[in-house]
Amino acid sequence: MRRDTVLFVAFVALFAAVNVYLMSAGKIQGNWAGFGVILAAGLTLAMYSFLYRDNPTFKFAEHLYVGVVAAYQLAQIWYLNLLADVYNPLFRPEPGKGTAWGVLIPTALGLLMLTRFVPRIALVSRISFAFVVGVGAGLSIPRTISSFVLQQIEPTLKPLWTTSVFTMASLDTFLILVGVVSVLVYFSFSIEHKGAVGAVSRVGIWFLMISFGASFGYTIMARLSLLIGRMTFLLRDWLHVQIQ
């Protein structure tokens, strides 16, 4: 505990010294914009202090981030949803338009959800949740079928080639056909995976592993892009280091 305290004090002292130097050198302006840069740099370093281990600096930055996001989301919900879609249509309608009484129905459904906080009447909230689940399922099922079923089936129905030349497009169609068929065979558990079926299912495993690897690689690249963005901010916007 004493070691963490010493490291925290040393970090704060070093951070303050660096900012004093940057402000005295004119690299950071002594206004609200400069204060924002200093605050963002401090919170960024506090977040990355978790690489050392869980510490009070990281916890403070984490709780501050969650609190700011929650407050921002609450403000967005009020101004973009409750105020614009509920309060104004009911109590402050636009000139030439009457009161939108139809808004009372979704408003009532939303208020019924809040009855979950009252145990005696919590059962009433099931009406709203059933409505939301039903509408959500009705909207998501066609999109899911279109995205994950029909778009997977469509390439398997295309001809492998339309001309006498086997092009890259034909190769893509062939790979999609082999991948879809082999993966479906792999998930056919009612058939024993031996012989030709076993060989095809092993091909399906390779396609699954390639798909999982591509998804994992995409996730890593997304995280690296966030890291690069933060490092660029620290070096260029805070420390004003020239980056080629």
Secondary structure, 3 states (H helix, E strand, C coil): CHHHHHHHHHHHHHHHHHHHHHHHCCCCCCCHHHHHHHHHHHHHHHHHHHHCCCCHHHHHHHHHHHHHHHHHHHHHHHHHHHHHHHHHHHHCCCCCCCCCHHHHHHHHHHHHHHHHHCHHHHHHHHHHHHHHHHHHHHHHHHHHHHHHHHHHHHHHCCCCCCCCCCCHHHHHHHHHHHHHHHHHHHCCCCCCCCHHHHHHHHHHHHHHHHHHHHHHHHHHHHHHHHHHHHHHHHHHHHCCCCCC
